[in-house]
Amino acid sequence: MTTTDKDLDQRIQTLAQWLYESKYLVVFTGAGISTESGLPDFRGPDGLWTRRDKGLPLKPMQVSWEDVQPNAGHLAIVELQNLGKLKFLISQNVDNLHLKSGIRAELLAELHGNITKLRCRRCGATVNRSEGLTRCKCGGELTKSVVDFGEPLPEKDLRLSFEHSRKSDLFVVVGSSLVVTPAADIPREALLSGAKLVIINQGQTPFDHLASLRFHERIGEVLPRAVKRLKRLMGFFE
């Protein structure tokens, strides 16, 4: 094992131990968790906004939206849920991959909406686009749930995100550059409440100097291995 491999192994072991000890785990995901499913990120070296700022055209997607599937990073978070460890999941993504992977809707806040859902203008409830409805049960008009730049984030999702973050003792950021506000303010709330901050993201973030544990490696190299070790600590042997 090389020095680099040994260092990564030690950090993964630390993360597994912290997951094991945690009583209130909150996970926060950004576009980086979905790149391994073939979707582009935003601020990576070849991300959507990076290419736009350079005057370059957008790269075609490797797969269509309908064919995109959850990857090992998504499934590792589902395992945290099924092990009873995950208290809440906050996502900036609109790709529906967390719900597709098996995350329970009541544990998920989708801060920027979901391409497969419509939102009621009156009560804020969401329904599947596939149902073909134009009106909510409350009578309100249904419109797209995806939040465009300058639009307010869904009130309930934002409120729950802050509430759960303040309760967290371990806050794990997965694939986010943490620069888009107000979503990027949420990790600060966790830190102010005394939570350990773990960041798994290949690019730099404004919170790197505040992280107790930092991974620049690919999510698929880190999170599944950490969850596998967590299961051993919990007495599950494969």
C-alpha positions in Angstrom: 0.0 0.0 0.0 1.4 3.4 -1.0 1.6 6.3 1.3 -1.3 8.0 -0.6 -3.4 4.8 -0.4 -2.6 4.5 3.4 -3.7 8.1 4.0 -7.0 7.6 2.2 -7.6 4.4 4.0 -7.0 6.1 7.4 -9.4 8.9 6.5 -12.1 6.4 5.4 -11.6 4.6 8.7 -12.1 7.8 10.6 -15.2 8.6 8.6 -16.6 5.2 9.3 -15.9 5.6 13.1 -17.6 9.0 13.1 -20.6 7.6 11.3 -20.8 4.8 13.9 -20.6 7.3 16.8 -23.0 9.8 15.3 -26.4 10.2 16.8 -27.7 12.8 14.3 -26.2 12.5 10.8 -27.2 14.9 8.1 -25.9 14.6 4.5 -25.8 17.4 2.0 -25.4 16.6 -1.7 -24.6 18.6 -4.8 -24.2 18.0 -8.5 -20.9 16.2 -7.9 -22.6 13.1 -6.6 -24.4 12.6 -9.9 -21.4 13.0 -12.2 -20.6 9.3 -11.8 -24.1 8.6 -13.2 -23.2 10.5 -16.4 -24.6 13.9 -15.4 -22.5 17.1 -15.6 -21.6 19.1 -12.5 -21.7 22.9 -12.4 -18.4 24.3 -11.2 -15.9 21.5 -11.9 -13.1 21.8 -14.5 -15.6 20.9 -17.2 -18.8 21.9 -15.4 -21.8 23.7 -16.9 -21.0 27.1 -15.4 -17.3 26.7 -16.0 -17.8 26.1 -19.7 -20.3 28.9 -19.9 -17.9 31.4 -18.3 -15.2 30.3 -20.8 -17.6 30.9 -23.7 -17.6 27.1 -24.5 -20.7 25.2 -25.6 -22.4 22.8 -23.2 -21.2 19.2 -23.6 -23.9 16.7 -24.7 -25.1 14.4 -21.9 -23.7 10.9 -21.9 -27.2 9.5 -21.2 -30.7 10.9 -21.4 -32.5 12.1 -18.3 -34.8 9.1 -18.4 -32.0 6.6 -18.5 -29.8 8.1 -15.7 -29.5 5.7 -12.8 -28.2 6.2 -9.2 -24.6 5.3 -8.7 -22.6 3.8 -5.8 -22.6 7.2 -3.9 -26.4 7.4 -4.0 -26.7 3.8 -2.9 -24.3 4.3 0.0 -26.6 7.0 1.4 -29.5 4.7 1.0 -27.6 2.2 3.1 -27.0 4.8 5.8 -30.8 5.3 5.8 -31.5 1.6 6.0 -29.0 1.2 8.9 -30.9 3.9 10.8 -28.0 6.3 10.7 -29.3 9.0 8.3 -31.6 11.5 10.0 -32.0 13.9 7.0 -30.7 14.4 3.5 -30.5 17.8 1.9 -29.9 18.0 -1.8 -29.3 20.8 -4.3 -29.9 18.4 -7.2 -33.0 18.2 -9.4 -32.3 14.9 -11.1 -34.6 12.7 -8.9 -31.8 10.2 -8.3 -32.1 10.2 -4.5 -35.7 9.2 -4.7 -35.0 6.7 -7.5 -32.3 5.2 -5.3 -34.7 4.5 -2.5 -34.4 7.5 -0.1 -37.7 8.0 1.7 -39.4 11.3 0.8 -39.8 12.3 4.4 -36.1 12.3 4.9 -35.3 14.4 1.9 -35.3 18.2 1.2 -34.8 19.0 -2.5 -33.8 22.7 -2.3 -33.8 23.3 -6.0 -36.8 21.2 -6.9 -37.2 18.0 -9.0 -37.5 17.7 -12.7 -40.1 14.9 -12.3 -42.4 16.9 -10.0 -44.8 19.8 -10.0 -45.3 22.1 -7.1 -48.5 23.8 -5.9 -48.4 27.6 -5.9 -50.8 27.7 -2.9 -49.7 25.0 -0.4 -46.3 23.9 -1.7 -47.2 20.2 -2.1 -45.6 18.3 -4.9 -47.0 15.8 -7.3 -45.5 13.6 -10.0 -45.6 15.2 -13.5 -46.6 11.8 -14.8 -50.0 12.2 -13.2 -50.9 14.9 -15.7 -52.6 17.1 -13.1 -52.9 20.9 -13.4 -54.5 21.6 -10.0 -53.6 20.5 -6.5 -56.0 18.8 -4.1 -56.2 22.2 -2.3 -57.3 23.9 -5.6 -54.0 25.6 -6.2 -52.2 25.8 -9.5 -49.5 23.2 -10.2 -46.3 24.5 -11.8 -42.7 23.3 -12.3 -40.9 22.6 -9.0 -37.4 23.3 -10.4 -36.1 26.6 -8.9 -34.5 29.0 -11.5 -31.9 31.6 -10.5 -33.4 34.5 -8.6 -36.5 32.4 -7.5 -37.0 31.6 -3.8 -36.3 28.1 -2.5 -39.2 26.0 -1.4 -40.0 27.3 2.1 -40.7 23.9 3.8 -37.6 22.3 2.4 -35.4 25.2 3.4 -36.9 25.4 6.9 -36.5 21.6 7.5 -32.9 21.8 6.2 -31.9 24.4 8.7 -33.8 22.7 11.6 -32.1 19.3 11.0 -28.7 20.9 10.4 -28.9 22.6 13.8 -29.6 19.2 15.4 -26.7 17.4 13.6 -23.6 16.1 15.3 -22.1 15.0 12.0 -22.7 16.9 8.7 -21.3 15.3 5.6 -21.1 17.3 2.3 -21.0 15.1 -0.8 -20.3 16.6 -4.2 -21.0 20.3 -3.6 -18.9 23.4 -4.1 -20.8 25.1 -1.3 -20.9 28.5 -3.1 -24.6 28.8 -4.1 -26.6 30.5 -1.4 -28.8 30.2 0.6 -28.1 26.5 0.4 -24.4 27.0 1.1 -25.3 28.7 4.4 -26.7 25.5 5.8 -23.3 23.8 6.7 -22.5 26.9 8.8 -25.5 26.3 10.9 -24.3 22.7 11.6 -20.9 24.0 12.6 -22.3 26.6 14.9 -24.3 23.9 16.6 -21.1 21.9 17.2 -21.3 19.3 14.4 -18.2 17.8 12.8 -18.0 18.8 9.1 -16.8 16.3 6.5 -16.4 17.3 2.9 -16.2 14.9 0.0 -15.7 17.0 -3.1 -13.0 17.0 -5.8 -13.0 20.8 -6.1 -12.2 23.3 -3.4 -15.0 24.8 -1.3 -15.1 27.9 1.0 -15.5 25.6 4.0 -12.4 23.5 3.5 -10.5 25.2 6.3 -13.5 24.4 8.7 -13.8 20.7 7.8 -12.7 18.2 10.4 -12.1 15.7 7.5 -11.6 16.4 3.8 -11.7 14.1 0.8 -10.7 15.3 -2.7 -11.1 11.8 -4.1 -14.1 10.6 -6.1 -17.2 10.0 -4.1 -17.4 6.4 -5.4 -13.9 5.8 -3.9 -14.9 7.1 -0.5 -18.5 6.8 0.6 -19.2 3.1 -0.3 -16.0 2.0 1.5 -16.8 4.1 4.6 -20.3 2.6 4.8 -18.9 -0.9 4.4 -16.6 -0.3 7.3 -19.5 1.2 9.3 -21.5 -2.0 8.8 -18.6 -4.0 10.2 -18.5 -1.7 13.3 -22.2 -2.3 13.7 -21.7 -6.0 13.6 -22.8 -6.7 10.0 -20.4 -9.1 8.3 -20.6 -9.9 4.6 
